[in-house]
Amino acid sequence: MEAFWLYLHILLLVFWVGTDVGVFIAAKWSEKTTLSMETRQTVLQLGMVLDRLPRSALALIIPSGCQLAATSGWLDISGTVLGILWLSAGMWLAILWRGFLSSDPTVQESSAKINWALNLVMALVVSGGGIYLFTQGKTPDWLALKILAVGAIFCAGVLVALLFKPAVDLFLALAETPDDASLNAAYSQALSPVYIAVLAIYAFALIAAGLGVVK
């Protein structure tokens, strides 16, 4: 079973980081003033559709990682705790996809707010857990550091959501005046910190993956 959990964990990383690169590129293309506003809107909408996969993978990365660590003997986790983790991840996915598939803006907004809150909780819990395991000294350093890297990813994800909202508001305003140079410049400027936070996520994901390989 260890090989299966390792395979699943790797697949989640691939879908998470790989698909998110497409979201990153879509956001960059939405800045292009040489494109029509309809094309820019379509590109950004496509990016938001692609974003469903990274969000789904992120919800599953903790239970799959804990399952792998428990099966491999790196962490002492009871079956009850693992069951709770998988159940919680399933509920998180249900909330996410209810928002993704609903045409009701109220449901979409509610789902997004709950997702942000869950990301914040995970940022605090996973980061705190990583610090505890690292200072405790009973867990392999590489695993504690990997958990810390994943905690940092959740922290960066919370930051991305906060930073992206102003950019979205500016993009909606551009629909009315797509040729407004100052508004286009403001949109690009608003996206700049978002890109930095996303690149930080990629960096922490590569660190976490690297720690798992060189252990």
ZADO-1210 file (C-alpha; in nm, 4 decimals, padded with zeros to 6 digits):
<atoms>
<atom x="00.0000" y="00.0000" z="00.0000" code="MET" pos="1"/>
<atom x="00.2942" y="00.2319" z="00.0548" code="GLU" pos="2"/>
<atom x="00.3584" y="00.2444" z="-00.3209" code="ALA" pos="3"/>
<atom x="-00.0064" y="00.3380" z="-00.3862" code="PHE" pos="4"/>
<atom x="-00.0053" y="00.6270" z="-00.1382" code="TRP" pos="5"/>
<atom x="00.3268" y="00.7494" z="-00.2768" code="LEU" pos="6"/>
<atom x="00.1854" y="00.7357" z="-00.6306" code="TYR" pos="7"/>
<atom x="-00.1274" y="00.9279" z="-00.5243" code="LEU" pos="8"/>
<atom x="00.0796" y="01.1875" z="-00.3395" code="HIS" pos="9"/>
<atom x="00.2978" y="01.2451" z="-00.6466" code="ILE" pos="10"/>
<atom x="-00.0066" y="01.2710" z="-00.8753" code="LEU" pos="11"/>
<atom x="-00.1587" y="01.5355" z="-00.6490" code="LEU" pos="12"/>
<atom x="00.1638" y="01.7356" z="-00.6633" code="LEU" pos="13"/>
<atom x="00.1705" y="01.7097" z="-01.0437" code="VAL" pos="14"/>
<atom x="-00.1920" y="01.8221" z="-01.0824" code="PHE" pos="15"/>
<atom x="-00.1444" y="02.0921" z="-00.8219" code="TRP" pos="16"/>
<atom x="00.1704" y="02.2609" z="-00.9526" code="VAL" pos="17"/>
<atom x="00.1351" y="02.1646" z="-01.3199" code="GLY" pos="18"/>
<atom x="-00.2192" y="02.2919" z="-01.3619" code="THR" pos="19"/>
<atom x="-00.1483" y="02.6016" z="-01.1561" code="ASP" pos="20"/>
<atom x="00.1155" y="02.7040" z="-01.4097" code="VAL" pos="21"/>
<atom x="-00.1707" y="02.7245" z="-01.6612" code="GLY" pos="22"/>
<atom x="-00.3584" y="02.9550" z="-01.4238" code="VAL" pos="23"/>
<atom x="-00.0476" y="03.1716" z="-01.3911" code="PHE" pos="24"/>
<atom x="-00.0108" y="03.1986" z="-01.7701" code="ILE" pos="25"/>
<atom x="-00.3823" y="03.2767" z="-01.8128" code="ALA" pos="26"/>
<atom x="-00.3527" y="03.5660" z="-01.5670" code="ALA" pos="27"/>
<atom x="-00.0498" y="03.7001" z="-01.7538" code="LYS" pos="28"/>
<atom x="-00.2352" y="03.6836" z="-02.0871" code="TRP" pos="29"/>
<atom x="-00.5348" y="03.8653" z="-01.9388" code="SER" pos="30"/>
<atom x="-00.3068" y="04.1694" z="-01.9080" code="GLU" pos="31"/>
<atom x="-00.2428" y="04.1893" z="-02.2827" code="LYS" pos="32"/>
<atom x="-00.4008" y="04.5084" z="-02.4124" code="THR" pos="33"/>
<atom x="-00.3371" y="04.3939" z="-02.7708" code="THR" pos="34"/>
<atom x="-00.6126" y="04.1351" z="-02.7251" code="LEU" pos="35"/>
<atom x="-00.9817" y="04.2138" z="-02.7387" code="SER" pos="36"/>
<atom x="-01.1614" y="04.2413" z="-02.4050" code="MET" pos="37"/>
<atom x="-01.3689" y="03.9352" z="-02.4937" code="GLU" pos="38"/>
<atom x="-01.0504" y="03.7311" z="-02.5474" code="THR" pos="39"/>
<atom x="-00.8976" y="03.8563" z="-02.2234" code="ARG" pos="40"/>
<atom x="-01.2140" y="03.7629" z="-02.0345" code="GLN" pos="41"/>
<atom x="-01.2199" y="03.4169" z="-02.1929" code="THR" pos="42"/>
<atom x="-00.8543" y="03.3549" z="-02.1068" code="VAL" pos="43"/>
<atom x="-00.9068" y="03.4574" z="-01.7438" code="LEU" pos="44"/>
<atom x="-01.2227" y="03.2469" z="-01.7188" code="GLN" pos="45"/>
<atom x="-01.0270" y="02.9488" z="-01.8525" code="LEU" pos="46"/>
<atom x="-00.7656" y="03.0127" z="-01.5842" code="GLY" pos="47"/>
<atom x="-01.0347" y="03.0063" z="-01.3175" code="MET" pos="48"/>
<atom x="-01.1626" y="02.6722" z="-01.4512" code="VAL" pos="49"/>
<atom x="-00.8093" y="02.5298" z="-01.4450" code="LEU" pos="50"/>
<atom x="-00.7735" y="02.6595" z="-01.0884" code="ASP" pos="51"/>
<atom x="-01.0254" y="02.3980" z="-00.9759" code="ARG" pos="52"/>
<atom x="-00.7647" y="02.1222" z="-01.0003" code="LEU" pos="53"/>
<atom x="-00.4966" y="02.2859" z="-00.7810" code="PRO" pos="54"/>
<atom x="-00.7608" y="02.3724" z="-00.5216" code="ARG" pos="55"/>
<atom x="-00.8876" y="02.0138" z="-00.5206" code="SER" pos="56"/>
<atom x="-00.5364" y="01.8712" z="-00.4982" code="ALA" pos="57"/>
<atom x="-00.4539" y="02.1030" z="-00.2084" code="LEU" pos="58"/>
<atom x="-00.7519" y="01.9715" z="-00.0119" code="ALA" pos="59"/>
<atom x="-00.6225" y="01.6148" z="-00.0532" code="LEU" pos="60"/>
<atom x="-00.2491" y="01.6728" z="-00.0062" code="ILE" pos="61"/>
<atom x="-00.2556" y="01.6565" z="00.3762" code="ILE" pos="62"/>
<atom x="-00.4548" y="01.3315" z="00.4187" code="PRO" pos="63"/>
<atom x="-00.2592" y="01.1607" z="00.1399" code="SER" pos="64"/>
<atom x="00.0709" y="01.2754" z="00.2922" code="GLY" pos="65"/>
<atom x="-00.0295" y="01.1658" z="00.6417" code="CYS" pos="66"/>
<atom x="-00.1488" y="00.8313" z="00.5053" code="GLN" pos="67"/>
<atom x="00.1863" y="00.7825" z="00.3309" code="LEU" pos="68"/>
<atom x="00.3811" y="00.8840" z="00.6424" code="ALA" pos="69"/>
<atom x="00.1770" y="00.6483" z="00.8616" code="ALA" pos="70"/>
<atom x="00.2079" y="00.3559" z="00.6184" code="THR" pos="71"/>
<atom x="00.5833" y="00.4117" z="00.5909" code="SER" pos="72"/>
<atom x="00.6257" y="00.4327" z="00.9685" code="GLY" pos="73"/>
<atom x="00.7489" y="00.7943" z="00.9729" code="TRP" pos="74"/>
<atom x="00.4551" y="00.9240" z="01.1784" code="LEU" pos="75"/>
<atom x="00.2499" y="00.7541" z="01.4462" code="ASP" pos="76"/>
<atom x="-00.1050" y="00.8383" z="01.3396" code="ILE" pos="77"/>
<atom x="-00.4079" y="00.6349" z="01.4419" code="SER" pos="78"/>
<atom x="-00.6586" y="00.5043" z="01.1929" code="GLY" pos="79"/>
<atom x="-00.9231" y="00.7227" z="01.3562" code="THR" pos="80"/>
<atom x="-00.7241" y="01.0400" z="01.2937" code="VAL" pos="81"/>
<atom x="-00.6572" y="00.9361" z="00.9345" code="LEU" pos="82"/>
<atom x="-01.0273" y="00.8691" z="00.8855" code="GLY" pos="83"/>
<atom x="-01.1121" y="01.2161" z="01.0193" code="ILE" pos="84"/>
<atom x="-00.8554" y="01.3728" z="00.7847" code="LEU" pos="85"/>
<atom x="-01.0016" y="01.1969" z="00.4804" code="TRP" pos="86"/>
<atom x="-01.3585" y="01.2812" z="00.5845" code="LEU" pos="87"/>
<atom x="-01.2650" y="01.6469" z="00.6348" code="SER" pos="88"/>
<atom x="-01.0938" y="01.6547" z="00.2942" code="ALA" pos="89"/>
<atom x="-01.4045" y="01.5031" z="00.1348" code="GLY" pos="90"/>
<atom x="-01.6240" y="01.7702" z="00.2933" code="MET" pos="91"/>
<atom x="-01.3822" y="02.0396" z="00.1762" code="TRP" pos="92"/>
<atom x="-01.4000" y="01.9045" z="-00.1783" code="LEU" pos="93"/>
<atom x="-01.7811" y="01.8991" z="-00.1637" code="ALA" pos="94"/>
<atom x="-01.7873" y="02.2653" z="-00.0577" code="ILE" pos="95"/>
<atom x="-01.5407" y="02.3599" z="-00.3321" code="LEU" pos="96"/>
<atom x="-01.7222" y="02.1808" z="-00.6106" code="TRP" pos="97"/>
<atom x="-02.0634" y="02.3004" z="-00.4978" code="ARG" pos="98"/>
<atom x="-01.9336" y="02.6505" z="-00.5578" code="GLY" pos="99"/>
<atom x="-01.7611" y="02.5565" z="-00.8845" code="PHE" pos="100"/>
<atom x="-02.0705" y="02.3948" z="-01.0352" code="LEU" pos="101"/>
<atom x="-02.3351" y="02.6338" z="-00.9064" code="SER" pos="102"/>
<atom x="-02.4645" y="02.9165" z="-01.1236" code="SER" pos="103"/>
<atom x="-02.5837" y="03.1041" z="-00.8146" code="ASP" pos="104"/>
<atom x="-02.3396" y="03.3893" z="-00.7292" code="PRO" pos="105"/>
<atom x="-02.4416" y="03.3653" z="-00.3616" code="THR" pos="106"/>
<atom x="-02.3404" y="02.9979" z="-00.3472" code="VAL" pos="107"/>
<atom x="-02.0167" y="03.0725" z="-00.5338" code="GLN" pos="108"/>
<atom x="-01.9260" y="03.3523" z="-00.2931" code="GLU" pos="109"/>
<atom x="-02.0154" y="03.1427" z="00.0119" code="SER" pos="110"/>
<atom x="-01.8030" y="02.8535" z="-00.1133" code="SER" pos="111"/>
<atom x="-01.5088" y="03.0852" z="-00.1811" code="ALA" pos="112"/>
<atom x="-01.5296" y="03.2364" z="00.1698" code="LYS" pos="113"/>
<atom x="-01.5422" y="02.8941" z="00.3354" code="ILE" pos="114"/>
<atom x="-01.2500" y="02.7771" z="00.1218" code="ASN" pos="115"/>
<atom x="-01.0460" y="03.0812" z="00.2261" code="TRP" pos="116"/>
<atom x="-01.1286" y="03.0197" z="00.5936" code="ALA" pos="117"/>
<atom x="-01.0270" y="02.6533" z="00.5636" code="LEU" pos="118"/>
<atom x="-00.7004" y="02.7570" z="00.3970" code="ASN" pos="119"/>
<atom x="-00.6340" y="02.9927" z="00.6878" code="LEU" pos="120"/>
<atom x="-00.7049" y="02.7191" z="00.9419" code="VAL" pos="121"/>
<atom x="-00.4771" y="02.4780" z="00.7566" code="MET" pos="122"/>
<atom x="-00.2038" y="02.7426" z="00.7349" code="ALA" pos="123"/>
<atom x="-00.2076" y="02.7794" z="01.1137" code="LEU" pos="124"/>
<atom x="-00.2496" y="02.4093" z="01.1964" code="VAL" pos="125"/>
<atom x="00.0038" y="02.2685" z="00.9474" code="VAL" pos="126"/>
<atom x="00.2654" y="02.5365" z="01.0201" code="SER" pos="127"/>
<atom x="00.2160" y="02.4890" z="01.3936" code="GLY" pos="128"/>
<atom x="00.2357" y="02.1120" z="01.3559" code="GLY" pos="129"/>
<atom x="00.5571" y="02.1389" z="01.1556" code="GLY" pos="130"/>
<atom x="00.7168" y="02.3623" z="01.4192" code="ILE" pos="131"/>
<atom x="00.6087" y="02.1238" z="01.6967" code="TYR" pos="132"/>
<atom x="00.7446" y="01.8151" z="01.5190" code="LEU" pos="133"/>
<atom x="01.0716" y="01.9908" z="01.4345" code="PHE" pos="134"/>
<atom x="01.1327" y="02.1117" z="01.7908" code="THR" pos="135"/>
<atom x="01.0170" y="01.7846" z="01.9456" code="GLN" pos="136"/>
<atom x="01.2998" y="01.5975" z="01.7757" code="GLY" pos="137"/>
<atom x="01.1205" y="01.2628" z="01.7479" code="LYS" pos="138"/>
<atom x="01.0239" y="01.3081" z="01.3836" code="THR" pos="139"/>
<atom x="01.2814" y="01.2968" z="01.1013" code="PRO" pos="140"/>
<atom x="01.3998" y="01.6515" z="01.0255" code="ASP" pos="141"/>
<atom x="01.3230" y="01.6160" z="00.6553" code="TRP" pos="142"/>
<atom x="00.9594" y="01.5286" z="00.7310" code="LEU" pos="143"/>
<atom x="00.9131" y="01.8129" z="00.9805" code="ALA" pos="144"/>
<atom x="01.0649" y="02.0559" z="00.7297" code="LEU" pos="145"/>
<atom x="00.8392" y="01.9185" z="00.4551" code="LYS" pos="146"/>
<atom x="00.5347" y="01.9804" z="00.6751" code="ILE" pos="147"/>
<atom x="00.6609" y="02.3332" z="00.7399" code="LEU" pos="148"/>
<atom x="00.6951" y="02.3880" z="00.3637" code="ALA" pos="149"/>
<atom x="00.3365" y="02.2727" z="00.3097" code="VAL" pos="150"/>
<atom x="00.2252" y="02.5055" z="00.5890" code="GLY" pos="151"/>
<atom x="00.4011" y="02.7891" z="00.4071" code="ALA" pos="152"/>
<atom x="00.2103" y="02.6943" z="00.0917" code="ILE" pos="153"/>
<atom x="-00.1206" y="02.7298" z="00.2743" code="PHE" pos="154"/>
<atom x="-00.0043" y="03.0681" z="00.4105" code="CYS" pos="155"/>
<atom x="00.0857" y="03.1846" z="00.0592" code="ALA" pos="156"/>
<atom x="-00.2500" y="03.0557" z="-00.0675" code="GLY" pos="157"/>
<atom x="-00.4333" y="03.2712" z="00.1871" code="VAL" pos="158"/>
<atom x="-00.2269" y="03.5681" z="00.0720" code="LEU" pos="159"/>
<atom x="-00.3033" y="03.4988" z="-00.2957" code="VAL" pos="160"/>
<atom x="-00.6775" y="03.5071" z="-00.2298" code="ALA" pos="161"/>
<atom x="-00.6480" y="03.8408" z="-00.0484" code="LEU" pos="162"/>
<atom x="-00.4286" y="03.9960" z="-00.3168" code="LEU" pos="163"/>
<atom x="-00.6280" y="03.8661" z="-00.6144" code="PHE" pos="164"/>
<atom x="-00.9583" y="04.0261" z="-00.5089" code="LYS" pos="165"/>
<atom x="-00.8509" y="04.3861" z="-00.5899" code="PRO" pos="166"/>
<atom x="-00.7168" y="04.2696" z="-00.9274" code="ALA" pos="167"/>
<atom x="-01.0502" y="04.1033" z="-01.0089" code="VAL" pos="168"/>
<atom x="-01.2389" y="04.4220" z="-00.9199" code="ASP" pos="169"/>
<atom x="-01.0144" y="04.6213" z="-01.1557" code="LEU" pos="170"/>
<atom x="-01.0618" y="04.3650" z="-01.4332" code="PHE" pos="171"/>
<atom x="-01.4399" y="04.3919" z="-01.3978" code="LEU" pos="172"/>
<atom x="-01.4084" y="04.7681" z="-01.4286" code="ALA" pos="173"/>
<atom x="-01.2035" y="04.7190" z="-01.7460" code="LEU" pos="174"/>
<atom x="-01.5029" y="04.5502" z="-01.9091" code="ALA" pos="175"/>
<atom x="-01.6628" y="04.8950" z="-01.9293" code="GLU" pos="176"/>
<atom x="-01.3517" y="05.0821" z="-02.0488" code="THR" pos="177"/>
<atom x="-01.1025" y="04.8248" z="-02.1864" code="PRO" pos="178"/>
<atom x="-00.8868" y="05.0923" z="-02.3515" code="ASP" pos="179"/>
<atom x="-00.8317" y="05.2898" z="-02.0305" code="ASP" pos="180"/>
<atom x="-00.4506" y="05.2947" z="-02.0033" code="ALA" pos="181"/>
<atom x="-00.4440" y="05.3929" z="-01.6362" code="SER" pos="182"/>
<atom x="-00.6914" y="05.1188" z="-01.5455" code="LEU" pos="183"/>
<atom x="-00.4920" y="04.8600" z="-01.7402" code="ASN" pos="184"/>
<atom x="-00.1757" y="04.9733" z="-01.5639" code="ALA" pos="185"/>
<atom x="-00.3495" y="04.9479" z="-01.2265" code="ALA" pos="186"/>
<atom x="-00.4664" y="04.5950" z="-01.3123" code="TYR" pos="187"/>
<atom x="-00.1133" y="04.4838" z="-01.4008" code="SER" pos="188"/>
<atom x="00.0202" y="04.6489" z="-01.0867" code="GLN" pos="189"/>
<atom x="-00.2419" y="04.4718" z="-00.8728" code="ALA" pos="190"/>
<atom x="-00.1415" y="04.1358" z="-01.0211" code="LEU" pos="191"/>
<atom x="00.2311" y="04.1826" z="-00.9482" code="SER" pos="192"/>
<atom x="00.2143" y="04.0814" z="-00.5779" code="PRO" pos="193"/>
<atom x="-00.0159" y="03.7933" z="-00.6730" code="VAL" pos="194"/>
<atom x="00.2533" y="03.6558" z="-00.9048" code="TYR" pos="195"/>
<atom x="00.5132" y="03.6818" z="-00.6268" code="ILE" pos="196"/>
<atom x="00.2909" y="03.4865" z="-00.3870" code="ALA" pos="197"/>
<atom x="00.2208" y="03.2224" z="-00.6537" code="VAL" pos="198"/>
<atom x="00.5915" y="03.1848" z="-00.7298" code="LEU" pos="199"/>
<atom x="00.6475" y="03.1388" z="-00.3556" code="ALA" pos="200"/>
<atom x="00.3952" y="02.8530" z="-00.3643" code="ILE" pos="201"/>
<atom x="00.5879" y="02.6881" z="-00.6480" code="TYR" pos="202"/>
<atom x="00.9141" y="02.7293" z="-00.4561" code="ALA" pos="203"/>
<atom x="00.7745" y="02.5766" z="-00.1357" code="PHE" pos="204"/>
<atom x="00.6127" y="02.2932" z="-00.3360" code="ALA" pos="205"/>
<atom x="00.9469" y="02.2116" z="-00.4984" code="LEU" pos="206"/>
<atom x="01.1168" y="02.2224" z="-00.1583" code="ILE" pos="207"/>
<atom x="00.8566" y="01.9873" z="-00.0099" code="ALA" pos="208"/>
<atom x="00.8916" y="01.7500" z="-00.3038" code="ALA" pos="209"/>
<atom x="01.2709" y="01.7658" z="-00.2865" code="GLY" pos="210"/>
<atom x="01.2732" y="01.6836" z="00.0840" code="LEU" pos="211"/>
<atom x="01.0603" y="01.3782" z="00.0126" code="GLY" pos="212"/>
<atom x="01.3060" y="01.2601" z="-00.2535" code="VAL" pos="213"/>
<atom x="01.6373" y="01.3177" z="-00.0752" code="VAL" pos="214"/>
<atom x="01.5280" y="01.1828" z="00.2629" code="LYS" pos="215"/>
</atoms>
